[in-house]
C-alpha cells in the first residue's frame, strides 16, 4: 500500500503548518485521513492533542466503498476552517512506500515529492454541484454543474474515479468559456420601410462577430410578440395603427452561445 502525505502552509511563510495523511484504523475496519497541527506535534507535550481533523478516506459518503485495493486514487479531505484556511494556501504531496528504491540503502520510504502548489480556498476557479447540491464528492453518473469564477476563461478539472479498478481512474478535463455571439462594434439591427398599413417593413440583422451565422426573427407590436411574424420582413396590418413596431434578431453560430438584439422602434403606424 502506498502512503500519501500532504503538507500545508496556510500563512505563506514557507513553513509547513499541517500534515494530512491516511492510515488504517486499529479499532475498526476502515482507513482514516488525519490532519495534525505540526507545531503542536513538535511540542511533544502529552497534554496537547495535535489532531485537528479526521475523515474516512475518500470522504466516506454513505454506502461508498473506500477500499483502496485495486485503486490508484486517494482523496484526503480536510476542513478548511479547522486549519485556519481562509484564502491562499500552499501545499505539497509526498508519496511513500515500503518498496521505495532507497528503503534498503538509506532507509527512506519517499517515492515522490511534488513541487509546492498554491490554491485559493476563498476563490476557487471552479465550483461543482450535482442535483443542486454543491461539494467535491459526487456519484460517478449523470452530470455535474460547473460554475466558473468571474474572470476565469480557461481552467482544468481533475476528476478522480473511486472504486474503479478496470478503467481510467484519473482524468484531466480542460474547460473553456464558450463565447456569446454579439454584434460587432458600430453595427445594429435596423428596420427599413414606412410604418404605414399595407407597407412592408424589412429587417437588417446587422453584422455579428462570427462566421456562418444564421438568423431568426420575431416582430413586436408595442413590445408584445406578433403571432406568426417571424420572417425578415413584415407587412404592416390595420391592427398596428397607433403602435410602434420592433424586430428582434436571434443569431446562431457553431461554437457560440446564441445572441440576440432588438431594433429601435418605428414611428407610430398610420393608415
GROMACS elastic network, one bead per residue, 0.5 to 0.9 nm:
[ bonds ]
;  ai    aj funct       b0    kb
    1    68     6  0.83598   500
    1    69     6  0.81361   500
    1    97     6  0.68690   500
    1    98     6  0.81456   500
    2    72     6  0.89650   500
    2    95     6  0.69019   500
    2    96     6  0.58706   500
    2    98     6  0.78729   500
    2    99     6  0.89146   500
    3    21     6  0.75757   500
    3    22     6  0.68857   500
    3    23     6  0.78129   500
    3    94     6  0.83606   500
    3    95     6  0.58258   500
    3    96     6  0.50324   500
    3    97     6  0.61545   500
    4    20     6  0.83569   500
    4    21     6  0.60123   500
    4    22     6  0.67979   500
    4    74     6  0.82361   500
    4    76     6  0.87813   500
    4    93     6  0.69994   500
    4    94     6  0.59082   500
    4    96     6  0.62488   500
    4    97     6  0.88520   500
    5    19     6  0.67764   500
    5    20     6  0.56838   500
    5    22     6  0.74326   500
    5    92     6  0.84531   500
    5    93     6  0.57428   500
    5    94     6  0.51520   500
    5    95     6  0.63742   500
    5    96     6  0.78918   500
    6    18     6  0.81699   500
    6    19     6  0.56974   500
    6    21     6  0.64232   500
    6    76     6  0.84580   500
    6    91     6  0.67058   500
    6    92     6  0.57813   500
    6    94     6  0.63876   500
    6    95     6  0.88080   500
    7    16     6  0.59164   500
    7    17     6  0.73931   500
    7    18     6  0.58473   500
    7    20     6  0.64787   500
    7    21     6  0.89042   500
    7    90     6  0.83946   500
    7    91     6  0.54644   500
    7    92     6  0.54158   500
    7    93     6  0.63634   500
    7    94     6  0.80008   500
    8    15     6  0.84331   500
    8    16     6  0.53820   500
    8    17     6  0.57786   500
    8    18     6  0.51224   500
    8    19     6  0.63600   500
    8    20     6  0.79574   500
    8    89     6  0.71036   500
    8    90     6  0.58610   500
    8    92     6  0.68121   500
    8    93     6  0.89962   500
    9    12     6  0.59268   500
    9    13     6  0.72912   500
    9    14     6  0.66408   500
    9    15     6  0.59507   500
    9    17     6  0.50901   500
    9    18     6  0.68570   500
    9    89     6  0.58758   500
    9    90     6  0.51367   500
    9    91     6  0.61066   500
    9    92     6  0.88812   500
   10    13     6  0.81862   500
   10    15     6  0.88118   500
   10    16     6  0.78287   500
   10    17     6  0.65919   500
   10    18     6  0.81567   500
   10    83     6  0.75979   500
   10    84     6  0.71397   500
   10    85     6  0.58662   500
   10    86     6  0.84697   500
   10    87     6  0.82404   500
   10    88     6  0.71670   500
   10    90     6  0.64494   500
   10    91     6  0.83750   500
   11    14     6  0.80889   500
   11    15     6  0.84330   500
   11    17     6  0.81636   500
   11    84     6  0.88046   500
   11    85     6  0.81941   500
   11    87     6  0.89932   500
   11    88     6  0.80465   500
   11    89     6  0.67262   500
   11    90     6  0.84444   500
   12    15     6  0.75262   500
   12    88     6  0.79819   500
   12    89     6  0.65805   500
   12    90     6  0.69351   500
   13    16     6  0.84180   500
   14    90     6  0.85053   500
   16    19     6  0.76766   500
   16    38     6  0.73919   500
   16    90     6  0.87450   500
   16    91     6  0.82074   500
   17    36     6  0.86824   500
   17    37     6  0.62530   500
   17    38     6  0.55292   500
   17    39     6  0.67741   500
   17    83     6  0.85198   500
   18    35     6  0.66741   500
   18    36     6  0.56312   500
   18    38     6  0.52658   500
   18    39     6  0.80890   500
   18    83     6  0.74654   500
   19    34     6  0.80950   500
   19    35     6  0.55984   500
   19    36     6  0.54142   500
   19    37     6  0.67892   500
   19    38     6  0.65966   500
   20    33     6  0.68009   500
   20    34     6  0.56327   500
   20    36     6  0.66017   500
   20    53     6  0.89623   500
   20    76     6  0.72851   500
   20    77     6  0.85117   500
   20    78     6  0.77193   500
   21    32     6  0.83300   500
   21    33     6  0.55276   500
   21    34     6  0.55419   500
   21    35     6  0.66430   500
   21    36     6  0.86884   500
   21    76     6  0.73116   500
   22    31     6  0.66640   500
   22    32     6  0.54752   500
   22    34     6  0.61491   500
   22    35     6  0.89026   500
   22    56     6  0.87548   500
   22    57     6  0.68842   500
   22    76     6  0.73539   500
   23    30     6  0.87761   500
   23    31     6  0.55377   500
   23    32     6  0.56920   500
   23    33     6  0.66556   500
   23    34     6  0.79049   500
   23    57     6  0.86885   500
   24    27     6  0.89551   500
   24    28     6  0.85157   500
   24    29     6  0.76650   500
   24    30     6  0.61087   500
   24    32     6  0.63508   500
   24    33     6  0.89793   500
   25    28     6  0.56673   500
   25    29     6  0.65349   500
   25    30     6  0.57448   500
   25    31     6  0.55869   500
   25    32     6  0.65621   500
   26    29     6  0.76827   500
   26    30     6  0.85954   500
   27    30     6  0.84934   500
   28    31     6  0.84607   500
   30    56     6  0.73142   500
   30    57     6  0.80837   500
   30    66     6  0.78888   500
   30    67     6  0.80284   500
   31    55     6  0.88400   500
   31    56     6  0.60992   500
   31    57     6  0.56314   500
   31    66     6  0.77762   500
   31    67     6  0.80879   500
   31    68     6  0.88160   500
   32    54     6  0.67257   500
   32    55     6  0.56191   500
   32    58     6  0.87556   500
   32    76     6  0.88092   500
   33    53     6  0.81968   500
   33    54     6  0.54655   500
   33    55     6  0.50956   500
   33    56     6  0.58214   500
   33    57     6  0.53857   500
   33    58     6  0.83705   500
   33    59     6  0.88327   500
   33    75     6  0.88424   500
   33    76     6  0.59635   500
   33    77     6  0.70348   500
   33    78     6  0.81528   500
   34    51     6  0.69688   500
   34    52     6  0.78612   500
   34    53     6  0.59095   500
   34    55     6  0.66848   500
   34    56     6  0.87331   500
   34    76     6  0.84902   500
   34    77     6  0.87914   500
   34    78     6  0.81833   500
   35    50     6  0.82995   500
   35    51     6  0.58076   500
   35    52     6  0.57445   500
   35    53     6  0.50586   500
   35    54     6  0.62269   500
   35    55     6  0.89109   500
   35    78     6  0.70135   500
   35    83     6  0.86676   500
   36    39     6  0.88286   500
   36    40     6  0.80277   500
   36    41     6  0.72663   500
   36    49     6  0.85863   500
   36    50     6  0.50777   500
   36    52     6  0.55732   500
   36    53     6  0.71701   500
   37    40     6  0.54234   500
   37    41     6  0.61924   500
   37    42     6  0.87071   500
   37    49     6  0.87101   500
   37    50     6  0.50530   500
   37    51     6  0.63724   500
   37    52     6  0.66367   500
   37    83     6  0.80451   500
   38    42     6  0.60189   500
   38    43     6  0.86847   500
   38    50     6  0.71384   500
   39    42     6  0.51343   500
   39    43     6  0.65012   500
   39    50     6  0.80122   500
   40    43     6  0.52542   500
   40    44     6  0.72472   500
   40    45     6  0.77449   500
   40    48     6  0.67063   500
   40    49     6  0.72529   500
   40    50     6  0.51227   500
   40    51     6  0.87265   500
   41    44     6  0.57427   500
   41    45     6  0.77399   500
   41    48     6  0.80176   500
   41    49     6  0.77278   500
   41    50     6  0.52487   500
   41    51     6  0.84974   500
   42    45     6  0.82103   500
   42    50     6  0.88958   500
   43    46     6  0.87996   500
   43    48     6  0.82058   500
   44    47     6  0.87986   500
   44    48     6  0.79115   500
   45    48     6  0.54089   500
   45    49     6  0.81965   500
   46    49     6  0.73388   500
   49    52     6  0.79691   500
   51    54     6  0.77544   500
   52    82     6  0.64734   500
   52    83     6  0.74338   500
   53    78     6  0.66558   500
   53    79     6  0.70133   500
   53    82     6  0.69248   500
   53    83     6  0.84742   500
   54    77     6  0.82135   500
   54    78     6  0.73888   500
   54    79     6  0.88284   500
   55    58     6  0.82164   500
   55    59     6  0.64270   500
   55    60     6  0.73839   500
   55    76     6  0.79650   500
   55    77     6  0.65530   500
   55    78     6  0.74561   500
   56    59     6  0.55220   500
   56    60     6  0.50126   500
   56    61     6  0.86615   500
   56    66     6  0.78858   500
   56    76     6  0.84606   500
   56    77     6  0.82914   500
   57    60     6  0.61941   500
   57    66     6  0.63093   500
   57    67     6  0.86421   500
   57    68     6  0.88888   500
   57    74     6  0.71938   500
   57    75     6  0.64297   500
   57    76     6  0.61163   500
   57    77     6  0.75288   500
   58    61     6  0.81897   500
   58    64     6  0.88812   500
   58    65     6  0.89592   500
   58    66     6  0.61741   500
   58    73     6  0.86099   500
   58    74     6  0.59855   500
   58    76     6  0.60144   500
   58    77     6  0.70362   500
   58   137     6  0.83194   500
   58   162     6  0.78674   500
   59    64     6  0.87175   500
   59    66     6  0.81813   500
   59    75     6  0.69600   500
   59    76     6  0.73242   500
   59    77     6  0.62080   500
   59   137     6  0.72246   500
   60    63     6  0.79653   500
   60    64     6  0.60736   500
   60    65     6  0.77114   500
   60    66     6  0.65363   500
   61    64     6  0.53072   500
   61    65     6  0.85171   500
   61    66     6  0.88774   500
   61   137     6  0.81639   500
   62    65     6  0.88439   500
   64   163     6  0.85939   500
   65    68     6  0.86707   500
   65   162     6  0.82300   500
   65   163     6  0.65880   500
   66   162     6  0.78066   500
   66   163     6  0.72765   500
   67    70     6  0.85261   500
   67    71     6  0.81840   500
   67   163     6  0.73730   500
   68    71     6  0.53407   500
   68    72     6  0.75510   500
   68    73     6  0.75382   500
   68    74     6  0.75868   500
   68   162     6  0.86951   500
   68   163     6  0.77412   500
   69    72     6  0.82734   500
   69   163     6  0.87818   500
   69   165     6  0.83653   500
   70   163     6  0.81830   500
   70   164     6  0.79466   500
   70   165     6  0.51971   500
   70   166     6  0.83826   500
   71    74     6  0.81301   500
   71   162     6  0.74626   500
   71   163     6  0.67797   500
   71   164     6  0.67657   500
   71   165     6  0.54119   500
   71   166     6  0.88872   500
   71   169     6  0.77452   500
   72   162     6  0.87740   500
   72   165     6  0.80967   500
   72   169     6  0.71041   500
   72   170     6  0.85194   500
   73   160     6  0.65951   500
   73   161     6  0.72012   500
   73   162     6  0.64347   500
   73   163     6  0.85319   500
   73   169     6  0.67283   500
   73   170     6  0.74591   500
   74   160     6  0.82000   500
   74   162     6  0.78613   500
   75   160     6  0.81876   500
   75   162     6  0.88068   500
   78    81     6  0.89126   500
   78    82     6  0.79770   500
   78    83     6  0.82313   500
   79    82     6  0.54980   500
   79    83     6  0.70126   500
   79    85     6  0.86723   500
   80    83     6  0.55771   500
   80    84     6  0.62876   500
   80    85     6  0.50339   500
   80    86     6  0.72185   500
   80   121     6  0.76170   500
   81    85     6  0.58492   500
   81    86     6  0.72298   500
   82    85     6  0.76442   500
   83    86     6  0.89654   500
   85    88     6  0.74574   500
   85    89     6  0.69449   500
   85   120     6  0.88800   500
   85   121     6  0.68187   500
   85   122     6  0.84882   500
   86    89     6  0.84419   500
   86   120     6  0.80949   500
   86   121     6  0.61426   500
   86   122     6  0.59511   500
   87   119     6  0.81149   500
   87   120     6  0.51506   500
   87   121     6  0.51205   500
   87   122     6  0.50384   500
   87   123     6  0.74130   500
   88   118     6  0.66331   500
   88   119     6  0.54781   500
   88   121     6  0.60478   500
   88   122     6  0.74714   500
   88   123     6  0.84557   500
   89   117     6  0.83233   500
   89   118     6  0.56387   500
   89   119     6  0.55189   500
   89   120     6  0.62579   500
   89   121     6  0.74137   500
   90   116     6  0.61956   500
   90   117     6  0.54165   500
   90   119     6  0.63386   500
   90   120     6  0.87710   500
   91   115     6  0.84979   500
   91   116     6  0.53954   500
   91   117     6  0.54187   500
   91   118     6  0.65249   500
   91   119     6  0.80135   500
   92   113     6  0.72754   500
   92   114     6  0.56467   500
   92   115     6  0.60926   500
   92   117     6  0.62733   500
   93   112     6  0.80626   500
   93   113     6  0.57245   500
   93   114     6  0.53894   500
   93   115     6  0.79015   500
   93   116     6  0.79746   500
   94   110     6  0.68583   500
   94   111     6  0.75033   500
   94   112     6  0.57685   500
   94   114     6  0.66672   500
   95   109     6  0.83668   500
   95   110     6  0.58813   500
   95   111     6  0.54046   500
   95   112     6  0.51882   500
   95   113     6  0.64844   500
   95   114     6  0.88377   500
   96    99     6  0.85101   500
   96   100     6  0.70466   500
   96   108     6  0.85650   500
   96   109     6  0.51485   500
   96   111     6  0.52048   500
   96   112     6  0.72039   500
   97   100     6  0.52620   500
   97   103     6  0.84105   500
   97   109     6  0.53114   500
   97   110     6  0.65490   500
   97   111     6  0.65390   500
   98   101     6  0.88913   500
   98   103     6  0.65725   500
   98   108     6  0.87550   500
   98   109     6  0.57344   500
   98   110     6  0.86608   500
   99   102     6  0.82664   500
   99   103     6  0.65378   500
   99   104     6  0.85541   500
   99   109     6  0.72359   500
   99   111     6  0.86179   500
  100   103     6  0.52825   500
  100   104     6  0.82112   500
  100   108     6  0.72769   500
  100   109     6  0.51543   500
  100   110     6  0.62928   500
  100   111     6  0.54996   500
  101   104     6  0.72533   500
  101   105     6  0.81411   500
  101   108     6  0.82002   500
  101   109     6  0.77770   500
  101   110     6  0.84646   500
  101   111     6  0.74267   500
  102   105     6  0.53433   500
  102   106     6  0.52999   500
  102   107     6  0.60787   500
  102   108     6  0.52891   500
  102   109     6  0.65590   500
  102   110     6  0.77638   500
  102   111     6  0.84257   500
  103   106     6  0.58894   500
  103   109     6  0.52578   500
  103   110     6  0.81905   500
  104   107     6  0.58310   500
  104   108     6  0.80235   500
  105   108     6  0.79941   500
  106   109     6  0.87169   500
  108   111     6  0.84742   500
  110   113     6  0.76245   500
  114   117     6  0.83169   500
  119   123     6  0.85806   500
  119   124     6  0.74420   500
  120   123     6  0.53244   500
  120   124     6  0.57468   500
  120   125     6  0.84700   500
  121   124     6  0.60065   500
  123   126     6  0.85378   500
  123   149     6  0.73715   500
  124   127     6  0.67367   500
  124   148     6  0.84447   500
  124   149     6  0.69899   500
  125   147     6  0.83920   500
  125   148     6  0.58772   500
  125   149     6  0.51811   500
  125   150     6  0.82627   500
  125   151     6  0.89023   500
  125   152     6  0.63925   500
  125   155     6  0.71254   500
  126   146     6  0.65680   500
  126   147     6  0.55788   500
  126   149     6  0.60928   500
  126   152     6  0.83683   500
  126   155     6  0.77216   500
  126   156     6  0.87597   500
  126   157     6  0.81649   500
  127   134     6  0.76755   500
  127   135     6  0.78146   500
  127   136     6  0.82873   500
  127   145     6  0.82723   500
  127   146     6  0.58445   500
  127   147     6  0.52489   500
  127   148     6  0.67036   500
  127   149     6  0.79451   500
  128   133     6  0.83929   500
  128   134     6  0.56771   500
  128   135     6  0.61608   500
  128   136     6  0.67633   500
  128   144     6  0.65270   500
  128   145     6  0.56140   500
  128   147     6  0.63798   500
  129   132     6  0.57409   500
  129   133     6  0.50838   500
  129   135     6  0.60855   500
  129   136     6  0.79389   500
  129   138     6  0.82056   500
  129   144     6  0.57833   500
  129   145     6  0.50755   500
  129   146     6  0.67418   500
  129   147     6  0.84675   500
  130   133     6  0.53709   500
  130   134     6  0.64957   500
  130   135     6  0.82199   500
  130   138     6  0.69412   500
  130   139     6  0.83556   500
  130   142     6  0.83641   500
  130   143     6  0.68104   500
  130   144     6  0.50440   500
  130   145     6  0.60419   500
  131   134     6  0.84033   500
  131   143     6  0.85210   500
  131   144     6  0.79167   500
  131   145     6  0.81431   500
  132   145     6  0.81107   500
  134   137     6  0.88912   500
  134   145     6  0.88807   500
  135   138     6  0.75109   500
  138   141     6  0.82604   500
  138   144     6  0.83928   500
  139   142     6  0.78417   500
  140   143     6  0.85335   500
  140   161     6  0.71268   500
  140   162     6  0.83301   500
  141   144     6  0.88578   500
  148   151     6  0.80849   500
  148   152     6  0.60795   500
  148   153     6  0.80159   500
  148   155     6  0.86180   500
  148   177     6  0.87913   500
  149   152     6  0.56202   500
  149   153     6  0.88941   500
  150   153     6  0.85657   500
  152   155     6  0.71091   500
  152   176     6  0.85049   500
  152   177     6  0.80702   500
  153   175     6  0.82456   500
  153   176     6  0.56582   500
  153   177     6  0.52559   500
  153   178     6  0.88075   500
  154   174     6  0.76267   500
  154   175     6  0.58933   500
  154   177     6  0.66710   500
  155   173     6  0.86795   500
  155   174     6  0.61881   500
  155   175     6  0.53738   500
  155   176     6  0.65024   500
  156   172     6  0.65119   500
  156   173     6  0.55669   500
  156   175     6  0.57215   500
  156   176     6  0.85114   500
  157   171     6  0.79572   500
  157   172     6  0.55666   500
  157   173     6  0.50473   500
  157   174     6  0.63318   500
  157   175     6  0.73651   500
  158   170     6  0.70315   500
  158   171     6  0.57805   500
  158   173     6  0.64786   500
  158   174     6  0.89614   500
  159   169     6  0.79677   500
  159   170     6  0.56646   500
  159   171     6  0.50667   500
  159   172     6  0.62653   500
  159   173     6  0.75107   500
  160   168     6  0.88864   500
  160   169     6  0.57232   500
  160   171     6  0.66015   500
  160   172     6  0.88977   500
  161   164     6  0.62146   500
  161   167     6  0.89255   500
  161   168     6  0.76150   500
  161   170     6  0.62035   500
  161   171     6  0.83057   500
  162   165     6  0.83029   500
  162   169     6  0.69491   500
  163   169     6  0.86108   500
  164   167     6  0.61979   500
  164   168     6  0.77063   500
  164   169     6  0.63638   500
  165   168     6  0.80547   500
  165   169     6  0.74084   500
  166   169     6  0.83142   500
  168   171     6  0.71102   500
  178   255     6  0.67396   500
  178   256     6  0.57999   500
  178   257     6  0.64778   500
  179   182     6  0.89906   500
  179   255     6  0.75770   500
  179   256     6  0.52461   500
  179   257     6  0.60771   500
  180   255     6  0.88962   500
  180   256     6  0.53046   500
  180   258     6  0.61969   500
  180   259     6  0.62149   500
  181   208     6  0.67774   500
  181   209     6  0.63310   500
  181   210     6  0.70636   500
  181   213     6  0.89902   500
  181   251     6  0.70124   500
  181   252     6  0.73339   500
  181   253     6  0.75791   500
  181   256     6  0.59325   500
  181   257     6  0.60321   500
  181   258     6  0.57696   500
  181   260     6  0.79072   500
  182   185     6  0.88276   500
  182   207     6  0.86752   500
  182   208     6  0.56450   500
  182   209     6  0.59293   500
  182   210     6  0.84526   500
  182   251     6  0.83817   500
  182   258     6  0.86268   500
  182   259     6  0.58863   500
  182   260     6  0.75052   500
  182   261     6  0.83292   500
  183   186     6  0.80203   500
  183   187     6  0.60022   500
  183   188     6  0.66670   500
  183   189     6  0.87336   500
  183   206     6  0.69475   500
  183   207     6  0.57218   500
  183   209     6  0.59761   500
  183   259     6  0.84356   500
  183   260     6  0.86704   500
  183   261     6  0.80448   500
  184   187     6  0.56261   500
  184   188     6  0.82067   500
  184   206     6  0.83606   500
  184   207     6  0.59885   500
  184   208     6  0.53524   500
  184   209     6  0.55099   500
  185   188     6  0.84820   500
  185   207     6  0.88658   500
  187   206     6  0.56120   500
  187   207     6  0.59305   500
  187   208     6  0.79929   500
  188   204     6  0.82993   500
  188   205     6  0.72410   500
  188   206     6  0.50996   500
  188   207     6  0.73556   500
  188   261     6  0.76648   500
  188   262     6  0.82421   500
  188   263     6  0.71766   500
  189   203     6  0.71101   500
  189   204     6  0.56912   500
  189   206     6  0.51157   500
  189   207     6  0.85596   500
  189   247     6  0.79460   500
  189   248     6  0.77232   500
  189   249     6  0.72034   500
  189   261     6  0.66223   500
  189   262     6  0.62073   500
  189   264     6  0.78651   500
  190   202     6  0.83696   500
  190   203     6  0.57937   500
  190   204     6  0.52528   500
  190   205     6  0.69635   500
  190   206     6  0.73671   500
  190   246     6  0.88174   500
  190   247     6  0.80638   500
  190   262     6  0.82605   500
  190   263     6  0.52237   500
  190   264     6  0.69491   500
  191   201     6  0.65321   500
  191   202     6  0.56020   500
  191   204     6  0.62834   500
  191   233     6  0.89498   500
  191   246     6  0.77552   500
  191   247     6  0.75762   500
  191   263     6  0.69273   500
  191   264     6  0.79368   500
  191   265     6  0.83743   500
  191   266     6  0.75510   500
  192   200     6  0.87513   500
  192   201     6  0.57363   500
  192   202     6  0.53069   500
  192   203     6  0.65470   500
  192   204     6  0.78382   500
  193   196     6  0.87182   500
  193   199     6  0.73030   500
  193   200     6  0.64053   500
  193   202     6  0.65121   500
  194   197     6  0.86877   500
  194   199     6  0.63126   500
  194   200     6  0.73538   500
  194   201     6  0.66966   500
  194   236     6  0.88499   500
  194   266     6  0.84799   500
  194   267     6  0.86111   500
  194   269     6  0.83855   500
  195   198     6  0.89165   500
  195   199     6  0.69515   500
  195   200     6  0.81739   500
  195   201     6  0.73108   500
  195   236     6  0.68673   500
  195   240     6  0.89313   500
  195   241     6  0.88622   500
  195   244     6  0.81294   500
  195   245     6  0.80154   500
  195   266     6  0.65914   500
  195   267     6  0.64170   500
  195   268     6  0.67906   500
  195   270     6  0.65887   500
  195   271     6  0.88798   500
  196   199     6  0.55593   500
  196   200     6  0.83616   500
  196   236     6  0.62640   500
  196   237     6  0.81663   500
  196   238     6  0.87817   500
  196   240     6  0.86687   500
  196   241     6  0.78482   500
  196   268     6  0.85203   500
  196   269     6  0.52345   500
  196   271     6  0.56489   500
  197   200     6  0.84998   500
  197   235     6  0.76885   500
  197   237     6  0.52230   500
  197   238     6  0.57412   500
  197   239     6  0.87697   500
  197   240     6  0.75664   500
  197   241     6  0.72682   500
  197   269     6  0.70050   500
  197   270     6  0.63493   500
  197   271     6  0.51197   500
  198   235     6  0.61068   500
  198   236     6  0.53210   500
  198   237     6  0.62512   500
  198   238     6  0.80024   500
  198   271     6  0.83137   500
  199   234     6  0.84034   500
  199   235     6  0.57030   500
  199   236     6  0.55653   500
  199   237     6  0.83790   500
  200   233     6  0.66496   500
  200   234     6  0.54844   500
  200   236     6  0.60479   500
  201   232     6  0.86198   500
  201   233     6  0.54517   500
  201   234     6  0.51573   500
  201   235     6  0.62121   500
  201   236     6  0.71713   500
  202   232     6  0.60913   500
  202   234     6  0.64963   500
  202   235     6  0.88607   500
  203   206     6  0.89869   500
  203   217     6  0.84429   500
  203   231     6  0.87994   500
  203   232     6  0.53956   500
  203   233     6  0.59033   500
  203   234     6  0.83924   500
  203   247     6  0.69791   500
  203   248     6  0.88916   500
  203   249     6  0.85569   500
  203   263     6  0.85030   500
  204   232     6  0.76992   500
  204   249     6  0.88260   500
  205   208     6  0.84460   500
  205   215     6  0.75399   500
  205   217     6  0.87883   500
  205   232     6  0.84776   500
  205   248     6  0.87279   500
  205   249     6  0.62314   500
  205   250     6  0.87426   500
  205   251     6  0.85743   500
  205   261     6  0.86182   500
  207   210     6  0.87531   500
  208   211     6  0.81231   500
  208   213     6  0.75126   500
  208   251     6  0.80092   500
  209   213     6  0.87649   500
  210   213     6  0.64260   500
  210   253     6  0.69725   500
  210   254     6  0.88563   500
  210   256     6  0.83575   500
  211   253     6  0.71524   500
  211   254     6  0.86161   500
  212   252     6  0.83876   500
  212   253     6  0.60066   500
  212   254     6  0.76553   500
  213   251     6  0.63650   500
  213   252     6  0.54771   500
  213   254     6  0.80009   500
  214   250     6  0.82704   500
  214   251     6  0.57899   500
  214   252     6  0.52762   500
  214   253     6  0.65065   500
  215   232     6  0.89226   500
  215   249     6  0.65147   500
  215   250     6  0.55513   500
  215   252     6  0.64156   500
  216   230     6  0.70656   500
  216   231     6  0.74159   500
  216   232     6  0.77253   500
  216   248     6  0.83220   500
  216   249     6  0.57831   500
  216   250     6  0.50522   500
  216   251     6  0.66878   500
  216   252     6  0.85078   500
  217   229     6  0.78646   500
  217   231     6  0.57323   500
  217   232     6  0.59979   500
  217   233     6  0.87732   500
  217   247     6  0.67792   500
  217   248     6  0.57611   500
  217   250     6  0.62491   500
  218   225     6  0.68551   500
  218   226     6  0.75292   500
  218   227     6  0.88067   500
  218   228     6  0.83202   500
  218   229     6  0.59592   500
  218   231     6  0.71667   500
  218   232     6  0.82437   500
  218   246     6  0.85281   500
  218   247     6  0.56348   500
  218   248     6  0.52902   500
  218   249     6  0.67513   500
  218   250     6  0.82921   500
  219   223     6  0.88500   500
  219   224     6  0.83458   500
  219   225     6  0.59841   500
  219   226     6  0.58244   500
  219   227     6  0.84184   500
  219   228     6  0.87392   500
  219   229     6  0.55262   500
  219   230     6  0.64143   500
  219   231     6  0.82161   500
  219   232     6  0.88099   500
  219   233     6  0.87623   500
  219   234     6  0.75673   500
  219   245     6  0.71067   500
  219   246     6  0.58335   500
  219   248     6  0.63829   500
  219   249     6  0.89539   500
  220   223     6  0.52653   500
  220   224     6  0.50256   500
  220   226     6  0.53256   500
  220   227     6  0.88952   500
  220   229     6  0.81754   500
  220   244     6  0.83086   500
  220   245     6  0.55906   500
  220   246     6  0.51733   500
  220   247     6  0.59689   500
  220   248     6  0.78425   500
  221   224     6  0.52047   500
  221   225     6  0.63542   500
  221   226     6  0.63285   500
  221   240     6  0.68687   500
  221   243     6  0.63622   500
  221   244     6  0.59793   500
  221   246     6  0.67524   500
  221   247     6  0.89881   500
  222   225     6  0.85017   500
  222   240     6  0.89334   500
  222   243     6  0.58475   500
  222   244     6  0.54203   500
  222   245     6  0.62001   500
  222   246     6  0.77446   500
  222   265     6  0.85017   500
  223   244     6  0.83090   500
  223   245     6  0.76687   500
  223   246     6  0.73482   500
  225   228     6  0.88817   500
  225   229     6  0.79632   500
  226   229     6  0.55582   500
  226   230     6  0.84006   500
  227   230     6  0.80382   500
  228   231     6  0.82981   500
  229   232     6  0.87030   500
  229   233     6  0.83147   500
  229   234     6  0.66892   500
  230   233     6  0.81031   500
  230   234     6  0.82491   500
  231   234     6  0.68618   500
  232   247     6  0.86938   500
  232   249     6  0.88448   500
  234   237     6  0.89324   500
  236   239     6  0.83262   500
  236   240     6  0.66433   500
  236   241     6  0.86294   500
  236   269     6  0.79677   500
  237   240     6  0.54692   500
  237   241     6  0.75068   500
  237   269     6  0.89898   500
  238   241     6  0.56110   500
  238   269     6  0.87415   500
  238   270     6  0.86200   500
  238   271     6  0.72352   500
  239   242     6  0.85816   500
  239   243     6  0.84828   500
  240   243     6  0.53750   500
  240   244     6  0.74643   500
  240   245     6  0.79048   500
  240   268     6  0.83882   500
  240   269     6  0.60419   500
  240   270     6  0.81178   500
  241   244     6  0.83025   500
  241   268     6  0.70910   500
  241   270     6  0.53093   500
  241   271     6  0.65012   500
  242   267     6  0.89800   500
  242   268     6  0.51798   500
  242   269     6  0.51633   500
  242   270     6  0.64102   500
  242   271     6  0.89243   500
  243   266     6  0.87813   500
  243   267     6  0.80514   500
  243   269     6  0.56045   500
  243   270     6  0.85723   500
  244   265     6  0.58164   500
  244   266     6  0.53647   500
  244   267     6  0.57998   500
  244   269     6  0.61887   500
  245   264     6  0.85309   500
  245   265     6  0.53976   500
  245   266     6  0.53764   500
  245   267     6  0.77446   500
  245   268     6  0.76860   500
  245   269     6  0.79076   500
  246   262     6  0.69389   500
  246   263     6  0.56831   500
  246   264     6  0.63075   500
  246   266     6  0.65690   500
  247   261     6  0.85357   500
  247   262     6  0.57313   500
  247   263     6  0.55952   500
  247   264     6  0.81607   500
  247   265     6  0.81276   500
  248   260     6  0.68620   500
  248   261     6  0.56126   500
  248   263     6  0.63487   500
  249   259     6  0.83158   500
  249   260     6  0.54305   500
  249   261     6  0.54615   500
  249   262     6  0.62654   500
  249   263     6  0.82606   500
  250   258     6  0.71281   500
  250   259     6  0.58918   500
  250   261     6  0.68679   500
  250   262     6  0.89318   500
  251   258     6  0.57624   500
  251   259     6  0.51005   500
  251   260     6  0.58224   500
  251   261     6  0.84574   500
  252   256     6  0.72598   500
  252   257     6  0.73986   500
  252   259     6  0.67084   500
  252   260     6  0.88487   500
  253   256     6  0.56793   500
  253   257     6  0.77304   500
  253   258     6  0.71304   500
  254   257     6  0.83617   500
  256   259     6  0.84299   500
  262   265     6  0.88505   500
  263   266     6  0.87482   500
  265   268     6  0.85872   500
  266   269     6  0.78257   500
  267   270     6  0.87916   500
